[in-house]
Amino acid sequence: RTLVTSRTEVMSSLWVMQAVRPGRFGMARAITSVNSTWDGMDSLDWTPDDRILYSSLVSGSGDLWLIDAEGRNRRQITNMKARNHFGTASPDGRFILFGSMQGGGQNLWRVPTAGGEPRQISVGDSDMECRYSPDGRWIYYISISSGKRLLMRMPAEGGPAVRLSETPTYPWHFDVSPDGTRIAFLVFDPVKHGYRFAVIPSSGGSPVAFVDAPGPEDVRWTHDGTALMYVAAVDGSVNVWARPVDRGPAWKVTNFGEGSIFRFATSPDGRWLALARGQRLSDVVAIQRTE
């Protein structure tokens, strides 16, 4: 007897680009080799001192690592039994906030960047993708409630959380504007049968703007807060694009001819762009039973 099944392998590596002027970046270069450890797929962010925070399976489980923009000085940040992802750095660089199932449910945890014991911050049933406010006072995150992914806010040290919007995110991509006044997140428009980025006040409320989106991909504000960056496949190639919030034509941020972009992140000062790039390889495997 023969069993036929499919196998998918994800190959990824970290790339960086340096800004040549606001919102425009120069040549891309790889800082890690292509591998099957899912580098950057579940988490990609920058610390204030221009180090890249990323997720990887290189330790055998999902953990968070730091590496500099030259691809050197790699250091493991988390070392817990559960999978750790959705990492982000505090604005002062002292802490790394991340999602983990260490406590049984999916919650937010915090660990000192310099090393130390992790501390559980949230107590929801399923808390995930997270961001700090630029002043470090608040944590914004997505929590699943009644089957919906909803934006929440809580104090940076933990405490009561408030819901910011009744509009579900899809699936979990959002970002806080550089001035801390707005949040952009991906929503599905059932009327147009497509995706849009909704922009709401960071204090919560109804959308004040919508920006067309090509699909359920990552989103980041540009450093000046005037446009949203996202991943799109156009003319057969996948790249990062940007579109003004107050309407206007989109422009291409990267110029790759092949491969996929799993995640991307800009540094707090806008000088760097990091990307997790690679491809998904699928093939058919036949398993034959021998008597």
C-alpha positions in Angstrom: 0.0 0.0 0.0 1.1 3.5 -0.8 0.2 6.7 1.0 0.5 9.9 -0.9 0.8 13.2 1.0 2.2 16.7 0.5 5.1 18.3 2.2 5.7 22.0 2.5 9.1 23.5 3.6 9.6 27.1 4.3 13.0 28.6 3.5 13.7 32.1 4.9 16.5 34.6 5.7 16.8 38.1 7.0 17.6 41.0 4.8 18.2 44.7 5.5 18.0 47.9 3.5 19.2 51.4 4.5 17.3 54.5 3.7 18.7 56.9 1.1 15.9 59.4 1.8 12.6 59.4 3.7 10.6 56.4 2.6 13.1 55.3 0.0 15.7 52.6 0.6 18.9 51.5 -1.2 20.2 48.0 -2.1 19.0 45.0 -0.2 21.5 42.6 1.4 21.0 39.3 3.2 22.4 39.2 6.8 21.5 35.5 7.5 21.8 32.5 5.2 18.7 30.8 3.7 17.5 28.1 6.1 14.4 26.2 7.2 14.2 27.7 10.7 11.5 30.2 9.8 13.7 33.2 10.6 11.5 36.3 11.0 8.3 34.7 10.0 6.5 35.0 13.4 8.2 38.1 14.6 10.3 41.0 13.2 11.0 44.3 14.8 13.8 46.8 15.6 15.2 47.9 19.0 16.0 51.6 19.5 19.7 50.9 19.1 19.3 49.4 15.6 19.2 45.7 16.4 16.8 43.3 14.8 14.4 41.3 17.0 13.2 38.2 15.2 11.7 34.8 15.7 13.5 31.5 14.8 13.3 27.8 15.2 17.1 27.5 15.3 17.1 26.4 18.9 14.6 23.6 18.2 11.6 25.6 19.4 10.1 29.0 18.6 12.2 31.6 20.3 13.2 35.3 19.9 16.7 36.4 19.0 18.6 39.7 18.5 21.1 40.4 15.8 22.7 43.6 14.6 22.2 45.1 11.1 25.5 43.6 9.9 24.3 40.1 10.8 26.6 39.8 13.8 26.3 39.4 17.6 23.3 37.1 17.5 21.8 36.5 21.0 18.9 34.4 22.2 16.3 36.4 24.2 13.7 33.8 25.2 14.3 30.3 26.3 10.9 28.9 27.5 9.3 25.6 26.8 6.4 27.1 24.8 6.5 28.8 21.5 7.4 32.5 21.7 6.6 35.0 19.0 5.0 38.3 18.1 7.9 40.1 19.7 8.3 43.9 20.0 10.8 46.1 21.8 9.9 48.9 24.3 10.7 52.4 23.1 13.5 52.7 25.7 14.9 49.4 24.7 14.7 47.9 28.2 12.1 45.2 27.5 11.0 42.7 24.9 7.2 42.1 24.8 6.0 38.9 23.2 3.3 36.3 22.9 3.7 32.9 24.5 1.7 29.9 25.6 4.0 29.4 28.6 1.1 29.8 31.1 -1.3 27.5 29.3 -3.1 30.1 27.3 -1.8 32.5 24.6 -0.7 35.6 26.7 1.6 38.5 26.5 4.9 38.2 28.4 7.8 40.6 29.0 11.5 39.9 29.5 14.4 42.4 30.1 16.4 42.9 26.9 19.6 42.5 28.9 18.4 39.1 30.2 16.3 38.0 33.2 13.2 36.3 34.2 10.1 36.6 32.0 6.9 38.1 33.5 3.3 37.5 32.3 1.6 40.7 31.4 -1.8 39.8 30.1 -4.4 37.3 31.3 -6.7 36.9 28.2 -7.6 33.6 26.6 -5.7 34.4 23.3 -3.6 37.5 23.2 -1.2 37.9 20.3 0.4 40.6 18.0 1.5 43.5 20.2 3.0 47.0 20.0 4.1 49.6 22.5 2.9 53.2 22.3 5.8 55.5 21.3 5.9 57.0 24.8 6.0 53.5 26.3 3.0 54.0 28.5 0.6 51.6 26.7 0.6 48.2 25.2 -1.7 47.6 22.2 -2.5 44.1 21.2 -5.0 41.8 19.5 -7.1 39.4 21.7 -9.6 36.8 20.4 -13.0 37.3 22.1 -16.1 35.4 21.0 -14.3 34.2 17.9 -13.3 37.8 16.9 -9.8 39.3 16.8 -10.2 42.7 18.5 -7.8 45.5 19.3 -7.1 46.1 23.0 -5.1 48.5 25.1 -3.6 48.1 28.5 -1.0 49.8 30.7 2.6 48.9 29.9 3.0 47.3 33.4 -0.1 45.3 33.0 -3.6 45.9 34.3 -7.2 46.3 33.1 -7.6 46.2 29.3 -10.0 48.2 27.2 -11.4 47.3 23.8 -10.5 50.0 21.1 -12.8 48.9 18.3 -15.7 46.6 17.6 -14.3 46.0 14.1 -12.4 42.7 13.9 -8.9 42.7 12.6 -8.0 40.2 9.9 -6.0 38.3 10.6 -3.8 40.1 13.2 -1.8 42.8 11.5 -1.8 46.3 12.9 0.6 49.2 13.7 0.7 52.3 15.9 1.6 55.6 14.1 4.9 57.2 15.0 3.2 60.0 16.9 1.0 57.6 18.8 -2.3 59.1 17.8 -3.5 56.5 15.3 -3.7 52.8 14.8 -3.9 51.1 11.4 -5.2 47.5 11.1 -6.4 45.2 8.4 -10.2 44.5 8.0 -12.3 42.5 5.5 -14.9 44.5 3.6 -17.9 42.1 3.0 -19.4 44.6 0.6 -16.4 44.9 -1.7 -15.2 41.3 -0.9 -11.8 42.6 -0.3 -9.3 44.0 2.3 -8.8 47.5 3.6 -6.7 49.1 6.3 -8.8 50.9 8.8 -7.3 53.8 10.7 -8.7 54.7 14.2 -7.7 57.0 17.0 -5.3 55.3 19.4 -7.8 56.1 22.2 -10.3 53.9 20.3 -13.5 54.6 18.3 -14.8 54.3 14.7 -12.4 54.5 11.7 -11.4 57.9 10.6 -9.9 56.7 7.3 -9.6 53.6 5.1 -6.7 52.7 2.8 -7.1 50.0 0.1 -5.1 46.8 0.8 -4.2 44.0 -1.7 -4.6 41.2 0.8 -4.1 39.9 4.4 -0.5 41.1 4.7 1.7 42.9 7.2 1.3 46.7 7.7 3.6 49.4 9.0 3.5 53.2 9.1 6.1 55.2 7.3 8.5 57.1 9.6 6.7 60.4 8.9 3.3 58.9 9.6 1.8 59.9 6.2 1.5 56.5 4.5 1.1 52.8 5.2 3.5 50.2 4.0 2.4 46.7 3.1 3.3 43.6 1.1 1.7 43.1 -2.4 2.2 40.9 -5.4 2.2 43.0 -8.5 3.1 41.9 -12.0 4.3 38.5 -10.7 6.8 39.9 -8.0 6.3 40.4 -4.3 7.4 43.6 -2.8 6.8 46.2 -0.1 4.6 49.0 -1.2 3.4 52.2 0.4 0.2 54.2 0.0 -0.7 57.6 1.5 -3.4 57.6 4.2 -5.0 60.8 2.7 -5.2 59.1 -0.7 -2.8 59.2 -3.6 -0.8 56.7 -5.7 1.1 53.9 -4.1 4.8 53.5 -4.6 7.1 50.5 -4.6 9.5 50.5 -1.6 11.5 47.4 -2.6 12.3 45.9 -6.0 12.6 42.2 -5.7 12.0 40.1 -8.8 11.4 36.8 -7.1 10.7 35.2 -3.7 8.2 36.0 -1.0 8.2 38.5 1.9 6.9 37.0 5.1 7.3 40.1 7.3 9.0 43.5 7.3 9.8 46.2 9.9 11.2 49.7 9.8 13.6 51.0 12.5 12.2 53.6 14.9 14.3 56.4 13.3 13.3 55.3 9.8 16.9 54.6 8.7 16.5 50.8 8.2 14.1 48.3 6.7 14.3 44.6 7.7 12.7 41.8 5.8 12.1 38.1 6.3 12.3 36.8 2.7 12.2 33.3 1.2 9.9 30.8 -0.4 7.6 28.0 0.4 8.6 24.7 -1.3 5.9 22.1 -1.7 6.2 18.6 -3.2 4.3 15.3 -3.2 5.7 12.4 -1.0 4.8 8.8 -1.5 5.1 6.6 1.5 5.1 2.9 0.7 4.4 0.2 3.2 6.6 -2.8 3.1 5.3 -6.2 4.4 
